[in-house]
Amino acid sequence: MWAWDFVFEKTRGGSSLQWLVIIDEYTRGCVRLKITCRIQHEDVMDVLRELFLVDGIPEPIRTDNG
């Protein structure tokens, strides 16, 4: 099972960074880490599409709605 979450952080200069973190809950390994100034839903879809093509589609994918 994969899980994803978003992390928000500020740099020392005050710029915003957003992290998309996708982990494999069984191995606790990081499947993908995307860091950018602003993550759009298209970015998430692109990352998932690429992962699905390379690694297949996991069942299920868990996300925190908090």
mmCIF file of the C-alpha atoms, coordinates in Angstrom:
data_MODEL
# 
_entry.id   MODEL 
# 
loop_
_atom_site.group_PDB 
_atom_site.id 
_atom_site.type_symbol 
_atom_site.label_atom_id 
_atom_site.label_alt_id 
_atom_site.label_comp_id 
_atom_site.label_asym_id 
_atom_site.label_entity_id 
_atom_site.label_seq_id 
_atom_site.pdbx_PDB_ins_code 
_atom_site.Cartn_x 
_atom_site.Cartn_y 
_atom_site.Cartn_z 
_atom_site.occupancy 
_atom_site.B_iso_or_equiv 
_atom_site.pdbx_formal_charge 
_atom_site.auth_seq_id 
_atom_site.auth_comp_id 
_atom_site.auth_asym_id 
_atom_site.auth_atom_id 
_atom_site.pdbx_PDB_model_num 
ATOM 1  C CA . MET A 1 1  ? 0.000  0.000  0.000   1.00 0.00 ? 1  MET A CA 1 
ATOM 2  C CA . TRP A 1 2  ? 1.231  3.455  -0.878  1.00 0.00 ? 2  TRP A CA 1 
ATOM 3  C CA . ALA A 1 3  ? 0.418  6.584  1.080   1.00 0.00 ? 3  ALA A CA 1 
ATOM 4  C CA . TRP A 1 4  ? 0.880  10.195 0.132   1.00 0.00 ? 4  TRP A CA 1 
ATOM 5  C CA . ASP A 1 5  ? 0.931  13.445 2.007   1.00 0.00 ? 5  ASP A CA 1 
ATOM 6  C CA . PHE A 1 6  ? 1.873  17.059 1.481   1.00 0.00 ? 6  PHE A CA 1 
ATOM 7  C CA . VAL A 1 7  ? 4.436  18.945 3.545   1.00 0.00 ? 7  VAL A CA 1 
ATOM 8  C CA . PHE A 1 8  ? 4.691  22.734 3.552   1.00 0.00 ? 8  PHE A CA 1 
ATOM 9  C CA . GLU A 1 9  ? 7.846  24.579 4.586   1.00 0.00 ? 9  GLU A CA 1 
ATOM 10 C CA . LYS A 1 10 ? 9.496  27.986 4.311   1.00 0.00 ? 10 LYS A CA 1 
ATOM 11 C CA . THR A 1 11 ? 13.097 28.599 3.282   1.00 0.00 ? 11 THR A CA 1 
ATOM 12 C CA . ARG A 1 12 ? 15.378 30.895 5.251   1.00 0.00 ? 12 ARG A CA 1 
ATOM 13 C CA . GLY A 1 13 ? 14.594 33.578 2.705   1.00 0.00 ? 13 GLY A CA 1 
ATOM 14 C CA . GLY A 1 14 ? 10.856 33.201 3.308   1.00 0.00 ? 14 GLY A CA 1 
ATOM 15 C CA . SER A 1 15 ? 9.951  31.400 0.075   1.00 0.00 ? 15 SER A CA 1 
ATOM 16 C CA . SER A 1 16 ? 7.371  28.642 0.272   1.00 0.00 ? 16 SER A CA 1 
ATOM 17 C CA . LEU A 1 17 ? 8.180  25.033 -0.562  1.00 0.00 ? 17 LEU A CA 1 
ATOM 18 C CA . GLN A 1 18 ? 5.652  22.256 -1.036  1.00 0.00 ? 18 GLN A CA 1 
ATOM 19 C CA . TRP A 1 19 ? 6.606  18.590 -0.860  1.00 0.00 ? 19 TRP A CA 1 
ATOM 20 C CA . LEU A 1 20 ? 4.629  15.695 -2.279  1.00 0.00 ? 20 LEU A CA 1 
ATOM 21 C CA . VAL A 1 21 ? 5.774  12.572 -0.425  1.00 0.00 ? 21 VAL A CA 1 
ATOM 22 C CA . ILE A 1 22 ? 4.706  9.107  -1.602  1.00 0.00 ? 22 ILE A CA 1 
ATOM 23 C CA . ILE A 1 23 ? 5.817  6.160  0.538   1.00 0.00 ? 23 ILE A CA 1 
ATOM 24 C CA . ASP A 1 24 ? 5.413  2.399  0.439   1.00 0.00 ? 24 ASP A CA 1 
ATOM 25 C CA . GLU A 1 25 ? 3.874  1.580  3.815   1.00 0.00 ? 25 GLU A CA 1 
ATOM 26 C CA . TYR A 1 26 ? 5.169  -1.988 3.772   1.00 0.00 ? 26 TYR A CA 1 
ATOM 27 C CA . THR A 1 27 ? 8.855  -1.193 3.185   1.00 0.00 ? 27 THR A CA 1 
ATOM 28 C CA . ARG A 1 28 ? 8.632  2.364  4.609   1.00 0.00 ? 28 ARG A CA 1 
ATOM 29 C CA . GLY A 1 29 ? 10.622 3.417  1.548   1.00 0.00 ? 29 GLY A CA 1 
ATOM 30 C CA . CYS A 1 30 ? 10.095 6.673  -0.281  1.00 0.00 ? 30 CYS A CA 1 
ATOM 31 C CA . VAL A 1 31 ? 8.539  5.890  -3.662  1.00 0.00 ? 31 VAL A CA 1 
ATOM 32 C CA . ARG A 1 32 ? 8.656  9.493  -4.875  1.00 0.00 ? 32 ARG A CA 1 
ATOM 33 C CA . LEU A 1 33 ? 9.473  12.908 -3.486  1.00 0.00 ? 33 LEU A CA 1 
ATOM 34 C CA . LYS A 1 34 ? 8.552  16.020 -5.452  1.00 0.00 ? 34 LYS A CA 1 
ATOM 35 C CA . ILE A 1 35 ? 9.571  19.419 -4.108  1.00 0.00 ? 35 ILE A CA 1 
ATOM 36 C CA . THR A 1 36 ? 8.495  22.635 -5.759  1.00 0.00 ? 36 THR A CA 1 
ATOM 37 C CA . CYS A 1 37 ? 7.287  26.128 -4.962  1.00 0.00 ? 37 CYS A CA 1 
ATOM 38 C CA . ARG A 1 38 ? 3.700  25.211 -5.740  1.00 0.00 ? 38 ARG A CA 1 
ATOM 39 C CA . ILE A 1 39 ? 2.164  21.807 -6.393  1.00 0.00 ? 39 ILE A CA 1 
ATOM 40 C CA . GLN A 1 40 ? -0.850 21.777 -8.688  1.00 0.00 ? 40 GLN A CA 1 
ATOM 41 C CA . HIS A 1 41 ? -3.247 18.853 -9.077  1.00 0.00 ? 41 HIS A CA 1 
ATOM 42 C CA . GLU A 1 42 ? -1.760 18.293 -12.549 1.00 0.00 ? 42 GLU A CA 1 
ATOM 43 C CA . ASP A 1 43 ? 1.648  17.748 -10.905 1.00 0.00 ? 43 ASP A CA 1 
ATOM 44 C CA . VAL A 1 44 ? 0.204  15.069 -8.626  1.00 0.00 ? 44 VAL A CA 1 
ATOM 45 C CA . MET A 1 45 ? -1.496 13.359 -11.559 1.00 0.00 ? 45 MET A CA 1 
ATOM 46 C CA . ASP A 1 46 ? 1.737  13.436 -13.605 1.00 0.00 ? 46 ASP A CA 1 
ATOM 47 C CA . VAL A 1 47 ? 3.749  11.875 -10.759 1.00 0.00 ? 47 VAL A CA 1 
ATOM 48 C CA . LEU A 1 48 ? 1.128  9.152  -10.201 1.00 0.00 ? 48 LEU A CA 1 
ATOM 49 C CA . ARG A 1 49 ? 0.827  8.428  -13.929 1.00 0.00 ? 49 ARG A CA 1 
ATOM 50 C CA . GLU A 1 50 ? 4.607  7.984  -14.198 1.00 0.00 ? 50 GLU A CA 1 
ATOM 51 C CA . LEU A 1 51 ? 4.729  5.752  -11.115 1.00 0.00 ? 51 LEU A CA 1 
ATOM 52 C CA . PHE A 1 52 ? 1.846  3.597  -12.371 1.00 0.00 ? 52 PHE A CA 1 
ATOM 53 C CA . LEU A 1 53 ? 3.612  3.062  -15.708 1.00 0.00 ? 53 LEU A CA 1 
ATOM 54 C CA . VAL A 1 54 ? 6.898  2.071  -14.045 1.00 0.00 ? 54 VAL A CA 1 
ATOM 55 C CA . ASP A 1 55 ? 5.750  0.247  -10.884 1.00 0.00 ? 55 ASP A CA 1 
ATOM 56 C CA . GLY A 1 56 ? 2.142  -0.699 -11.601 1.00 0.00 ? 56 GLY A CA 1 
ATOM 57 C CA . ILE A 1 57 ? -0.950 0.448  -9.719  1.00 0.00 ? 57 ILE A CA 1 
ATOM 58 C CA . PRO A 1 58 ? -0.936 -0.339 -5.990  1.00 0.00 ? 58 PRO A CA 1 
ATOM 59 C CA . GLU A 1 59 ? -4.079 -1.261 -4.138  1.00 0.00 ? 59 GLU A CA 1 
ATOM 60 C CA . PRO A 1 60 ? -4.968 0.859  -2.263  1.00 0.00 ? 60 PRO A CA 1 
ATOM 61 C CA . ILE A 1 61 ? -3.410 4.314  -2.054  1.00 0.00 ? 61 ILE A CA 1 
ATOM 62 C CA . ARG A 1 62 ? -4.017 6.029  1.287   1.00 0.00 ? 62 ARG A CA 1 
ATOM 63 C CA . THR A 1 63 ? -4.176 9.777  1.711   1.00 0.00 ? 63 THR A CA 1 
ATOM 64 C CA . ASP A 1 64 ? -4.659 11.945 4.782   1.00 0.00 ? 64 ASP A CA 1 
ATOM 65 C CA . ASN A 1 65 ? -7.678 14.183 4.401   1.00 0.00 ? 65 ASN A CA 1 
ATOM 66 C CA . GLY A 1 66 ? -6.719 16.258 7.443   1.00 0.00 ? 66 GLY A CA 1 
# 
